[in-house]
Amino acid sequence: MGKETNRKTEKDEQGFLMQIKAAFRQVWGTDSKVSSQRAKGSSSSNTFSKMLLDTPSGTSSNNRLNTPTGIRALFRKLQSIFFFRTLWIWALALIAGIFLFRFFYGPPVVPKITTLVFAQWWEGELEGNILAEIAAEFEAANPGVTVILEKKNWDEIRKSLEEGEGPDIFSVDPFAVYELERASLLAEIAEGGERAGNILPVISFINPLFYNIELLRNAGFDRPPKNQTEFLSYALRVKESGGVYGAGLALGGGTHSISRHILSWIWASATNPESAGTFSFNTKEVIGAFDFLNKLKSSLYPNPFSLTEEELLKAFGEGKVGMMIGSTAYIKKIKSGPIGFGVTTIPGSESYIKKPVFLLTEWYLGINRQSVFQDEARQFAAFLAQKAEGIASAAYAIPGNGSRSRELPRGDLFYSKAFDMYEAGEMVRELYASPDISALNSVIRKEVEQMFWEMKTPEQCAQAIQAEWEKITTERMQRASPDSTSYF
């Protein structure tokens, strides 16, 4: 009975083992393949089977699978094989997934790191931190781009450009445009946005007459002068009232000194010396303007040919000067001081009955041709131009971007008055359309100073300027290529 039971147990075990072998062969190969491998007797071909069917020492090869120990070993081998096989399948699936993702979506995008340096003198003319706010907004809209603001005057900017260490984008002195282009320092800034070379105008300012209400009242006047004859009378009476001066001219250098303090008086009588690409100073109207300035000299604040714009503005704000021509940007500075003042049109000759004429000065942007980030600089320049209204408000620029600012207080009487003058008048831009304009400004300054020192009459002053101008342009044309027929 016991023997039969043992035989039955062995028979059951053998049947179970046969089922496992059959399953194994179904997964890893056919019976014929296994038989052929055994027939070859090659140790290399039977390595896998030997590893699988290996049993503890002392068990014959024929009975390795006929013992419980052999069964347990087989299970362990199968578990190990299935585990690693599954692991390989998952690894291959992961690799295939990564490949497909990169194929359809491309490599991961790494933001380009760009640092734009913006050099300008505007920060000192603006209320608040509007440039920093605009730069931060641009950075947020353009990941990877950083804008660094550098406050520098024009001489510092020009020097850094000439030394090859200049900023990527910068505010431009319009009279230096041709100088920069000759040195190949200006890159193209924007299609359709260029004027006078590769520069982009952002905001603009008219330059009206400022007058001190109290000084004029003390001199017996309850309104500003309407023509140049009245202006001479007002200036003389203000000076005679004691301790102050009737008017001021700042001719001690600076971008706008000649345009603002000499040419404005010519333009006020609707006479523009620029016509058809040339300049005509030896005319009755220009001589009349020089005669007016010559008569005004005795009422002027001292040393006009060394006086700077900043010094004149300070003197006016302290109540030492009765009248001066200045930018609308001065309004916010003078408002913070102790004096009462007004703005009005620049007086012309008594016979002038047309629209008032104002000098229009502008803020310009340029891009450094040596910059490695010219595309990003163009984007930032366009972004700044889009923010012109906010910049105009912070600078008290009138007309600013050409429309009434929604950001200035509606009750600001100075702004309303100045914008009314702009809309009612005519504008003359600075004379920077010629490559020789800096030389012309130097000639005008020199000849007017000689007239003030009574070395020349107004007629001789006008004639000398005309002669010097023709000499300058002739010499330049001779140096130019034969096909150069225009200096614009």
C-alpha positions in Angstrom: 0.0 0.0 0.0 2.8 2.4 0.9 4.7 1.5 -2.2 1.6 2.2 -4.4 1.2 5.5 -2.7 4.8 6.5 -3.3 4.5 5.4 -6.9 1.4 7.4 -7.3 3.1 10.5 -5.8 6.1 10.1 -8.1 3.8 9.7 -11.0 2.0 12.9 -10.1 5.2 14.7 -9.7 6.5 13.5 -13.1 3.2 14.5 -14.7 3.5 18.0 -13.2 7.1 18.2 -14.4 6.1 17.2 -17.9 3.5 20.0 -17.8 6.2 22.5 -16.8 8.6 21.2 -19.5 5.9 21.6 -22.1 5.2 25.1 -21.0 8.9 25.9 -21.1 9.3 24.5 -24.6 6.2 26.4 -25.7 7.8 29.7 -24.6 11.4 29.1 -25.4 11.4 26.7 -28.4 10.1 23.4 -29.9 10.9 19.9 -28.8 12.8 19.3 -32.0 15.0 22.3 -31.3 15.7 21.1 -27.8 16.4 17.6 -29.1 18.8 18.8 -31.8 20.7 20.9 -29.2 21.1 17.8 -27.0 22.2 15.7 -30.0 24.9 18.1 -30.8 26.4 17.8 -27.4 27.9 21.2 -27.7 28.5 22.8 -24.3 28.0 26.3 -25.8 24.6 25.4 -27.3 23.5 23.7 -24.1 24.7 26.5 -21.9 21.2 28.0 -21.4 19.6 24.6 -20.8 22.3 23.6 -18.5 21.9 26.8 -16.6 18.2 26.3 -16.4 18.2 22.7 -15.4 21.2 22.9 -13.0 20.6 21.2 -9.7 22.6 20.7 -6.5 25.6 18.5 -6.7 25.1 14.7 -6.3 22.0 14.7 -8.5 22.3 12.9 -11.8 21.6 14.8 -15.0 18.9 12.4 -16.0 17.0 13.0 -12.8 17.6 16.7 -12.3 14.0 17.5 -12.9 12.6 14.4 -11.1 13.2 15.8 -7.6 11.5 18.6 -5.6 14.7 20.4 -5.5 14.8 20.4 -9.2 11.3 21.8 -9.4 12.1 24.6 -7.1 15.3 25.4 -9.0 13.3 25.5 -12.2 10.8 27.9 -10.8 13.5 30.2 -9.6 15.1 30.1 -13.1 11.8 30.8 -14.8 11.0 33.7 -12.4 14.4 35.2 -13.1 14.1 34.8 -16.8 10.6 36.2 -17.0 11.6 39.2 -14.8 14.6 40.2 -16.9 12.6 39.6 -20.1 9.9 41.9 -18.9 12.5 44.4 -17.8 14.0 44.4 -21.3 10.6 44.9 -22.9 9.9 47.9 -20.7 13.3 49.4 -21.4 12.8 49.0 -25.1 9.3 50.6 -24.9 10.8 53.6 -23.0 13.5 54.1 -25.6 11.0 53.9 -28.4 8.8 56.4 -26.6 11.6 58.9 -26.2 12.6 58.5 -29.8 9.0 59.1 -31.0 8.6 62.2 -28.7 11.8 63.8 -30.1 10.7 62.9 -33.6 7.3 64.6 -33.4 8.1 67.4 -31.0 11.7 68.1 -31.6 14.5 68.7 -29.1 13.6 70.6 -25.9 13.7 74.4 -26.4 16.4 76.1 -24.4 15.8 79.9 -24.0 18.5 82.1 -25.7 20.3 84.2 -23.2 20.5 87.8 -24.4 21.7 90.9 -22.6 20.8 94.3 -24.2 22.5 97.4 -23.0 20.4 100.6 -23.5 22.5 103.8 -23.0 20.6 107.1 -22.8 20.4 110.4 -21.0 16.6 110.2 -20.8 16.3 108.9 -17.3 17.2 112.3 -15.9 14.4 113.9 -17.9 11.7 111.4 -16.9 9.4 111.3 -13.9 9.3 108.0 -12.0 10.9 104.7 -13.3 9.1 104.4 -16.6 12.1 103.1 -18.5 12.8 100.4 -15.9 9.1 99.4 -16.0 9.1 99.2 -19.8 12.3 97.1 -19.7 10.7 94.7 -17.2 7.6 94.4 -19.4 9.8 93.6 -22.4 11.8 91.0 -20.5 8.6 89.3 -19.3 7.3 89.1 -22.9 10.7 87.9 -24.2 12.1 85.1 -21.9 15.9 84.9 -21.9 16.3 88.7 -22.7 17.7 91.1 -20.1 17.7 94.9 -20.6 20.3 96.9 -18.7 19.8 100.7 -18.5 22.8 102.9 -18.5 22.5 106.6 -18.0 25.1 108.4 -20.1 25.4 111.8 -21.8 26.0 111.9 -25.6 29.7 112.4 -25.4 30.1 109.3 -23.2 27.9 107.2 -25.6 29.8 108.4 -28.7 33.2 107.6 -27.1 32.1 104.1 -26.2 30.8 103.5 -29.7 34.1 104.7 -31.2 36.1 102.4 -28.9 34.0 99.4 -30.0 32.5 99.0 -26.5 29.3 100.8 -27.1 25.8 99.7 -26.1 23.4 97.7 -28.2 20.8 100.4 -28.4 21.2 104.1 -27.5 19.7 107.6 -27.6 21.1 109.6 -30.5 22.2 113.2 -30.9 20.6 113.9 -34.3 23.4 116.2 -35.4 25.8 113.2 -35.1 23.9 111.0 -37.5 26.1 111.5 -40.5 29.2 111.2 -38.4 28.0 107.8 -37.1 27.1 106.6 -40.6 30.5 107.5 -42.0 32.0 105.4 -39.2 29.6 102.6 -40.0 28.3 102.6 -36.4 24.5 102.7 -37.1 22.6 99.6 -38.0 19.3 99.6 -39.8 16.6 100.2 -37.1 13.2 99.7 -38.8 11.6 99.6 -42.2 9.5 102.7 -42.8 10.5 104.2 -39.5 13.8 105.8 -40.5 14.3 109.5 -41.0 17.6 111.3 -41.4 19.5 108.0 -41.5 19.1 104.9 -39.4 17.4 106.6 -36.4 13.9 106.2 -35.0 12.0 109.1 -33.5 10.2 108.2 -30.3 8.8 111.5 -28.8 9.0 115.2 -29.7 8.9 118.6 -27.9 7.9 122.0 -29.1 10.0 124.9 -27.8 7.8 127.9 -26.8 8.6 131.1 -24.9 8.7 130.9 -21.1 8.0 134.1 -19.1 8.1 135.0 -15.4 4.7 136.4 -14.6 5.8 138.4 -11.5 8.9 139.9 -13.2 6.8 141.1 -16.1 4.1 142.5 -13.8 6.8 144.3 -11.8 8.0 145.9 -15.0 4.4 147.1 -15.8 3.2 144.3 -18.2 0.2 142.1 -17.6 0.6 139.9 -20.7 3.5 138.4 -22.6 5.0 140.2 -25.6 3.3 139.7 -29.0 6.1 140.7 -31.4 9.9 141.2 -31.3 9.6 145.0 -30.8 7.5 144.4 -27.7 10.0 141.7 -26.6 12.9 144.2 -26.7 10.9 146.7 -24.6 9.8 144.0 -22.1 13.4 142.7 -21.7 14.9 146.2 -21.1 12.2 147.2 -18.6 12.6 143.9 -16.6 16.4 144.5 -16.4 15.9 148.1 -15.3 13.7 146.9 -12.4 16.9 145.8 -10.7 18.7 142.6 -9.8 17.4 140.5 -12.7 17.8 140.1 -16.4 15.2 140.6 -19.2 16.0 137.4 -21.2 18.5 134.6 -21.6 20.3 132.8 -24.4 22.2 129.6 -23.7 24.9 129.4 -26.5 27.5 127.6 -24.5 27.2 124.3 -26.3 24.7 121.5 -26.3 22.7 119.8 -29.0 19.9 122.3 -29.4 21.6 125.6 -28.5 21.8 127.2 -32.0 18.5 125.9 -33.1 16.7 126.9 -30.0 18.2 130.3 -29.2 19.1 131.7 -32.6 17.2 130.0 -35.4 14.0 130.0 -33.4 13.9 133.8 -33.8 14.4 133.4 -37.5 11.7 130.8 -37.8 9.3 132.9 -35.7 9.0 135.2 -38.7 8.2 132.2 -40.9 11.6 132.3 -42.5 13.3 129.0 -42.9 16.9 129.4 -44.2 16.7 125.8 -45.5 15.2 125.5 -48.9 15.6 123.0 -51.7 18.6 121.4 -50.2 20.5 124.6 -49.5 20.7 127.4 -46.9 20.1 131.1 -47.6 21.2 133.4 -44.7 21.9 136.5 -46.6 18.2 137.6 -46.8 16.2 140.5 -45.4 14.3 138.3 -42.9 17.5 136.7 -41.5 19.3 140.0 -41.3 16.3 141.4 -39.4 16.4 138.5 -36.9 20.2 139.1 -36.4 19.4 142.8 -35.8 16.8 141.9 -33.2 19.4 139.7 -31.3 22.0 142.4 -31.5 19.6 144.9 -29.8 18.7 142.3 -27.2 22.2 141.7 -26.0 22.2 144.5 -23.4 19.3 142.9 -21.6 20.6 139.3 -21.6 21.8 137.2 -18.7 25.6 137.4 -18.5 28.0 135.4 -20.7 25.5 133.9 -23.1 28.2 132.2 -25.2 29.4 130.2 -22.2 26.0 129.7 -20.6 24.6 126.2 -20.8 21.0 125.1 -21.0 21.0 123.8 -17.5 22.5 127.0 -16.1 19.8 129.1 -17.9 17.0 126.9 -16.7 18.3 127.2 -13.1 18.5 131.0 -13.4 15.0 131.2 -14.7 13.6 128.9 -12.1 15.2 131.1 -9.4 13.5 134.2 -10.7 16.6 135.8 -12.2 15.6 135.8 -15.9 12.3 137.3 -17.3 12.0 135.3 -20.5 13.7 132.4 -22.4 12.9 129.8 -25.1 12.9 126.3 -23.8 11.5 122.8 -24.3 8.1 121.8 -22.9 10.1 119.3 -20.9 11.1 122.2 -18.7 7.5 122.7 -17.5 7.5 120.0 -14.9 10.9 121.1 -13.6 9.9 124.8 -13.2 6.5 123.8 -11.7 8.3 122.4 -8.7 10.0 125.7 -8.0 8.8 128.9 -6.3 8.0 131.1 -9.4 4.8 131.7 -11.3 5.3 131.4 -15.1 3.6 130.9 -18.4 4.3 129.7 -21.9 3.4 131.4 -25.1 4.3 131.6 -28.8 7.7 133.0 -29.8 7.2 136.6 -31.0 7.9 137.3 -34.7 8.4 140.5 -36.5 5.6 143.2 -36.3 4.6 142.5 -39.9 4.2 138.7 -39.4 0.5 137.6 -39.4 0.7 133.9 -40.2 0.7 130.9 -37.9 3.2 130.8 -35.1 6.3 128.6 -35.8 8.0 126.4 -33.3 11.2 124.4 -33.2 10.5 120.7 -32.8 13.1 118.7 -31.0 13.0 114.9 -30.8 14.3 111.9 -28.9 15.8 109.3 -31.2 17.0 105.7 -31.0 19.9 104.1 -32.8 21.3 100.5 -32.9 25.0 99.8 -32.7 26.1 98.0 -35.9 28.7 96.2 -33.9 26.1 94.6 -31.6 25.7 90.8 -31.8 22.0 91.3 -30.7 20.7 93.6 -33.5 17.5 91.7 -34.0 16.7 91.9 -30.3 17.6 95.5 -30.2 15.2 96.3 -33.1 12.5 94.5 -31.2 13.2 96.6 -28.1 13.3 99.8 -30.1 9.9 99.0 -31.6 8.6 98.2 -28.1 9.8 101.5 -26.9 8.1 103.3 -29.7 4.8 101.5 -28.8 5.2 103.0 -25.3 5.6 106.6 -26.6 2.6 107.9 -24.9 3.7 106.8 -21.5 7.2 108.1 -22.1 5.8 111.4 -23.4 3.7 111.8 -20.2 6.7 111.1 -18.0 8.9 113.6 -20.0 6.1 116.2 -20.3 6.7 116.0 -24.1 4.3 118.0 -26.2 3.2 116.9 -28.8 4.9 113.7 -27.5 3.8 111.0 -30.0 1.5 113.4 -31.8 -1.7 112.9 -29.9 -3.0 114.4 -26.6 -1.8 112.2 -23.8 -4.4 110.3 -21.8 -1.9 109.9 -19.0 -1.5 113.6 -18.1 -4.1 115.1 -15.8 -7.0 116.7 -17.6 -6.8 119.8 -15.5 -3.1 120.5 -16.3 -3.4 124.0 -17.8 0.3 124.1 -19.0 -0.2 120.9 -20.9 -3.5 122.1 -22.5 -2.0 125.5 -23.4 1.1 124.0 -25.0 -0.8 121.4 -27.0 -3.2 124.1 -28.2 -0.2 126.0 -29.5 1.2 122.9 -31.2 -2.1 122.3 -33.0 -2.5 126.0 -34.0 1.2 126.4 -35.2 3.7 125.1 -37.7 6.7 123.0 -36.8 10.2 123.2 -38.0 12.6 120.4 -37.2 16.2 120.9 -36.4 18.6 121.5 -39.2 20.2 118.1 -39.1 19.4 117.0 -42.6 22.9 118.0 -43.9 26.1 116.1 -43.1 27.8 119.5 -42.5 25.2 120.8 -40.0 27.6 120.6 -37.0 30.0 122.8 -38.9 27.2 125.2 -39.8 26.2 125.5 -36.2 29.8 126.4 -35.3 29.9 129.0 -37.9 26.6 130.6 -36.8 27.8 130.7 -33.2 31.1 132.3 -34.1 29.6 135.0 -36.3 26.8 135.9 -33.9 29.4 136.3 -31.1 31.5 138.6 -33.3 28.4 140.6 -33.9 27.7 140.8 -30.1 31.3 142.1 -29.7 30.5 144.8 -32.3 33.1 143.3 -34.7 30.4 142.9 -37.4 27.0 144.3 -38.3 24.0 142.1 -38.6 24.4 142.4 -42.4 28.0 141.3 -42.2 27.1 138.5 -39.9 24.6 137.1 -42.3 27.0 137.5 -45.3 29.8 135.7 -43.4 27.6 132.8 -42.5 26.5 132.4 -46.1 30.1 132.5 -47.4 31.3 130.0 -44.8 28.5 127.7 -45.6 29.1 127.7 -49.3 32.8 127.1 -48.7 32.1 124.1 -46.4 29.7 122.5 -48.9 32.0 123.1 -51.9 34.9 121.4 -50.1 32.8 118.5 -49.1 31.5 118.0 -52.6 35.1 118.0 -53.9 36.0 115.3 -51.5 33.0 113.2 -52.4 32.7 110.7 -55.2 31.9 112.1 -58.7 28.3 110.8 -58.6 27.6 112.6 -55.3 25.3 115.4 -56.2 23.4 115.9 -52.9 24.4 116.3 -49.3 21.1 114.8 -48.0 
